[in-house]
Amino acid sequence: MKFMRVGPVGRERPVLYVDGRHVDLSSLTADIDGDFLAGDGFQRVREATDLPEVDVTGQRVGAPIARPGAVLCVGQNYAAHAAESGAEPPTTPIIFYKAPNTVVGPYDEVLIPRGSTRTDWEVELAVVIGRRARYLESPADALAHIAGYVLSNDVSERDFQLAVSGGQWSKGKSCETFQPLGPWLVTPDEVDDPQALGLRSWVNGEPRQDSRTSDMVFDVAYLVWHLSQFTVLDPGDVVNTGTPQGVALSGRFPYLRVGDVMEVEIDGLGRQRTVLGNA
Ligand code: ZN
C-alpha cells in the first residue's frame, strides 16, 4: 500500500494511492501518524470496501506521515560516500538527529539558510517505525518493527555541519525545510528487498547520485536493531539510512543556489522535485 497526505500545511488529509486512484481515508483515521501505524490501521484500510475516491489534482502533497517524534540519521553508511567525505567507512553506525520540524512535502520549497554557502543534497532510503523498538534481540527482529519506507532528502549545510559544528553534525542538518519526505509511505509488502533499490539525484536536470542500497555498510535491519540498543524507536519515527556518493561535499559539483531544482528518486518509492528558495 502507498499512503499519502494531501492538502495545505497542517491540514493534510490521509489518502491511499492504489491502481492510479486516490482514495480518501478520513473516515478511518484523522492522520497517518504513529497511532495509526501502531494500531490496526493497515488492517482497517485493507478491509474497507466503500472508501470514496478523491481528486487531488492541483493540491499540495505533504510528507506522507505526520510530524515524527524523532528523525534519526545514519552518517557515512555508503563506503564511497565516506571516501568522498575524507573518511574511512565506519566500523559502527554513526548516528545524529535532525529536528522533526524540518519535515516538508516532496514538492515544497527548500530554503537555503541565512549565511549558507554550502547547502547540499542527500538522497536516502528512510524507514518509518511501526512498532515500538526497544532492545530488539537481533537484526532479524527489526523488520517486523518497520511500517514502511519513504524517499528522503537529508538536506545538509556543510559549513554548519563541519566548520562551525563544535564537533557534531546536527547544526548542519536541522535547518528549516531540510527534510523533504515522500510522496509515499510504501508498506514493506510492496518493497521486495530494501537492500536492492536504486537511488538517484539530480540538480537542474544533471545527474548527481546514482547508487544502490545494496552498497550500504550497515543494512536496514542491522541499523534498526543497533539503534534499539541505545534509544527507543517509537511508531512514526523516521530513520534516514545514509546517502551514497555524488554530493557537493565531494568537490565534484557546485553547492545549491536559490532557484536550483533538486530531484531525488528511489525505485518504487517515487520522485521528489524541490526548488531552492531564500530563508
Ligand atoms: Zn544523510
Residues whose N, C-alpha, C, O or C-beta is under 5 A from the ligand:
A	BS01	ZN	V74 E122 D154 G242 T243
